[in-house]
Amino acid sequence: MAPRILVDATAVPADRGALGRYVDGLLAALDGLGADLAVACQRADEERYGSLAPNARVVPGPATLAHRANRLVWEQSGLPYVAEQVGADVIHLPFYSLPVRAGRPTVVTVHDLAAFTEPETYDPIRATYIRSATRAAARLATRLVVPSKATRDELVRLLAADPTRIDVAYHGVDHEVFHRPTEAERARVSDRLGLHGRPYIAFLGALEPRKNVPNLIRGWVRAVAELPEPPALVLAGSGGWDDEVDAALAMVPHRLRVVRPGYLSSPSLAGYFGGALTVVLPSRDEGFGLPVLEAMACGAPVLASRHAALPEVGGEAVAYTEPDVESIGAALTRLIADAPRRESLAAAAYERSRDFDWTTSAEAHLAAYYRATEQ
């Protein structure tokens, strides 16, 4: 008999972000595979998950879950109660933490170990919380799901996690949302950005230190400052903190243009990625790097740092750089000047992206749920 799975989606933030896209893609695929699902969520997401997973039982939590501290308290007592209510055989927690006394098997997704390997790139309070939650998950969870072999290896190396309790489940990509855009889609995004057809370098992610945005800004300046028609730099994404971003922006010459549009909705992302001269993710650490895969699916040439899981995702279809200013600047200079190389990368990236889908990811998650109930 198939296990009933309770997925705790209460940690998904209002702006969705990569965590939201992971949970959304996974739930829709699990529902499509006929999994016996229940979903705990914030009240604002009840209709969304009812639509994404129409066969699932959706259980909205109290309104106070919008506040992180309240959510963490509720996770310890309220979530086990919901699991009892819906008759769950296993609880999947897709964001690090778990109830200490769940009363049934638990599967926890550990996205990365950056709080251990790059602690200086986090707010100290957040880093302390993530390290504590990850240690607890490694010790208490029945099974751990990770999005890459690189993350699995870091879990074993840093926390001595039992490799036989770790399941690798690559993220997928929604190929309907992330597709080669039409000229009209490109034009709409370009106009919204105020660029009106001007070429641009694209970044998507939180402006937090491990994303390495200050070095991206400085490297871009090196690459384009002397060009007669320099491409703009677009830093899209919401939230995060990085004190060096403003300092780096203050040093940008006046003739160069930086656009900071904030959050871009999912329907805009195909035009945003696919309309870019190149998409750059020069992170110091990534457990997977979902924007890299999404940009690939949009037929964009991608430049990523050769760190952690990014080469595992991009393979030979992505150009790579070290995360320092000089390397980023040199790599951008080469790509901007070499249109055939960009075209070749774009074609290879699109083809490689077809190897990643949420159904395959959901099948790997289902296998983890079955293993958890058998232990």
N, C-alpha and C positions, 0 to 999 in steps of 0.2 A: 504493500500500500504506500502511495506517495505521501511524503511528509507534508504537513501544513506549515508553511513558512510565514513568520511575521517579520516584515521588513520595517525597521524603525527609520522613517524618513523625516523625523522631527528636527534633525540638525541642518536640513537644507535651508540656506538663507534666502531671503526675499529676492535677491538679485540672481538666484540660481547658481551661476558660475560653473566651474568644472564639476563640483560636487553635485549640483543640481542636474547637470547633463548626464553624469554617471547614473544617478538614481533613476532619472526619467527613462533613460535608454534601457537600463537593466529591467525595471518593472514592466515596461511595455513588452520587452522580449520574453520575460518569464511568463507573463500572461498569455502571450502568443503561443508559447510552448505547452500551455495547459497546466501550469503549476498551480497548486492549491495555495493561494496567496491571501494574506491579510496585510494591510499597510497602516501603520500608525503615523500620523502626520500633524502638522500644524493646521489650524482651522482654515487658514487662507488657502491651503493646498488641497482641501477635500475634493473640490470639483475637478481640479486638474488630475489627481490620481484616479478618480472615478472614471475619467475619460481615457487616460492612458492605459489603465488596467481594468476594463469594465467587468471582468469576472472576479475581481478581488473584493474582499470585504475591507472597506476603508473606514478607519476609526480615528476621527479627529480628537486631539488632546485638548486640554484646557487652554484658554486664551493666554495664560501666563507663559506658555512655551516660547513665545516670541522673544523672551528675555533669556539669554544664555544660562545664567546662574539657575534660574527656575527650571530650565530644561534639564540641566544636569542632575538636579535634585529629583525631578520627576522620573528620570531614567532609572534611578535606583529602586523606586517603589511603584510608580505608576505603570511603567512598561511591563514589569513582571505581572502586574494585575491584568493588563490588556492581553498579555500572552495567555493567561489562564482563561480569560473571557472568551477568546476566539479559539481556544483549544490548539494552540500552536505546538508543534513538535520541535521546532528550532527557531531561534531568533537570529536574524541577520542585522548587525549594526554596521552601517557603511561608513562610519567615521570614527575610528580609533577607540572610543570608550565603550564600556559595557556595564550592566548592573553586576554588582559583586555577587548577589544571590538571585540569579535569573530563574532558577527552578527548572531549567531545561537546557539542552545543548545550545551553545552560542557560536556564531560565526562572525568574526570581526574583520573588516577591511582595513588594512594598514596601507596607506597610500604612499608613504615615503618615510625615510629616516632623517630628513634634513634637520630636524630639531636636535639631533645628535651629532650629525656631521658638520652642520653649518649653524651652530647655535647663535653666533653673533648676527645672523641675518634675521632673527626673530625678535619681537618684543619679548623681554625677559619673562614676563608673567605668562604669556602664551606658550613660550618654549617650555617652561616648567610644567605647565598643564599637559602639553602634548607628550613630553617625555614620560611623565607619570602615567598617563592613560595608555601609552604604547607598552610600557613595561607591564602594566596590569593586564592588558590584552594578551601579551605574549605568555603570561603566566596562567591566566584564568580561562581564556577562550578555548572552546573545544577545538576549533579550527581557525586558521588565519587565511584570509584571501589577500593576495597582493597583485598589483597590475603589471608586474614585470619580474623577470628573473633577477634583475639588478636589485630590486627591493627585497626579494626573497634572500638573496645572498647577504645583504646588509643586515637583515633581521637575524640571520644565523651568526654573522660575525660580531655584531654589536651587542646583541641581547641573548646570545646562545640559545635562540629559539630552536625547537625541535623541527628539523626540515620535513619530517614525515607528517607534521601537522599543518604544513603550509601548502596552499593551492594557488598556482599562478593562473589568473584569469585576465587576459588582456582586455582593455577597454575596447568598445566598438565605436562606430561613428554612424550617425543617421545620414544615410546617403541621399535622402530626400531633402533634408535641411542643408546639408553640406554637399554642394554639387558645383560643377562648372557653371559659373553665372552667365546670364545673357548680358548683352551690351546694356540693355535697359537697367538691369540690376546693378551693374557696375556704375552706371551714370547716376542712379538714385543715391547710392552711398557716397559717391564722390561729391555730388551736390550738397548732400547733408553735411559732409565734412567741410564744406566751403572751399573745396579744391577745384571743382568744375573742370575735371579732366587732367589736372596737373598730376604727374607721377608721385607716388609716395611709397615709403617703407612702412610696413605694418607690424605692430606689436599688439598682442592681446594677453592680458593677465593682470593680476593684482600688482599694484606698485609697492611691492615689498622687497626687502634687500636681496633675498635669494634669487629673485628674477633678474637681478643685475642690470636694471634699467639705467642707472647713471653711466655705466660703462657703454651701454648701447648708445646713449645720447652722445657721449664723447667720441665714440668710434664713428658714428654717423657724421658728426661734424668733420672729422678727419677725412672721411671718404668723399664728402660733397662740397666742402667749403670753396673749392676752386672751380667747380663746375659752372658753366655759363647758365644752365637751367637746373639747379639742384633739386632733387626730389625732396618732398616734405617728409617729416617723421610723424607718424600717427601713433599715439600711445593710448590704446583703448583698453577699457577695463574699469572696474569699480573697486573702491575700498583699498585696503592695504596702507602701509606707511613705509616711508624711506626718506630719512632726513636729507640724504644726498641728492635726491631727484631735483629738488628746487635749486640746490647749489649748482648742479650740472646744467640745468636750464638757464640759469643766470649768466652762464658763460657762452651761450649760443650766440653767434654773430647775428646782427639784426636782419641781414638779408636772407637768413635761413628761417624756415617755418616749421614750428612744432604745433600739432593739433592734439588736444586732449578732450575727446568727445565723451569720456566717461563710459557708462554701460551701453553696450550695443545689444539690441534684442536679437534673438536667434534668426529671425527672417532677414536681418541685415548682414549676417556674417558671411554668407556665400559671396555677395557682392564686395564685401570688405576684403576678405582674403583673396578672392579670385581677381580683384582689380588691382592688387598691390604689385609693385615692381618686384618685391620680394617680401616674405614674412620672416621675421627674425625672433627667435626665442633663445637668448644667450644665457639661460639660467645656470646657476652654480650647482643646482641639484634638482632633479625631477624624478618622481617615482614612476611617471609614465610620460607626461607631456601631451595632454589631450589637444591643446591648440595646434600642436605640430601635425597631428593626424588629421584634424579638421581642416587645416590649411591645405594639406596634401589632397584631401578629398575634393577640394575646390579647384584643384589644378594650379596651385600656386607654387612657385619656386620657394624653397624654405632654406634658411640658414639657422642652424642650431648649434649649441655648444656640444662638444664631444664629451659629455659627462653623464654619469648615472645611466638612466634608461633611455635617453634620447636616441643614441645610435641603434638601440634595440627596436625602436619604433620606426625610425627613418631609414635604416639600412643604407643601401647605396643610392637611394633616391633623394637624399638631402645633402646639402653642402654643410660643412662643419667648420667650427672655429673654436679656439680657446676663449675663455671668458674675459681676457684682459683687453684694454682699450686698443692697443696696437693691433692685436689679432682680429678683433671685430672690424676695425677700420680697414685693414688690408683685405679681409674677406669681402666686405661690402664693396670696396673699390673694384675688385675683380668681377663681382656679379653685376654691378651696375654697368660696367663697360662691355660685358659679354652677353649680348642678347641670345645668341644660339645656345649658350650654356644654360641660361635661364629657361629657355624653351625646352631643352632636354630634361632639365630637372623637373619642370612642371609636368611633363608627360610621364616621367618615371614615378613621380610622387602620386599622381592620380592612379596609376596602375597598382602601385603598392598599397594604396589605401583600400583597394577592393578586398584585400586579405583580412580586413578588420571589420567585423559587424557585431551588433549587439546580440544577435541570436547565438553566435558562437560563444560570446562572453557569458550569456545566460546559461548555456549548457555546462560551461565550466563551473559556474556558481552552483547550479543544481547538483553537480557531482559532489561539491563541497558540502552541501546540505545533507545529502544522503550519507556521506562519510561521517558527518557530525552525529547523526542519529544512530549510527552503527557502533560508535566508540563506547 
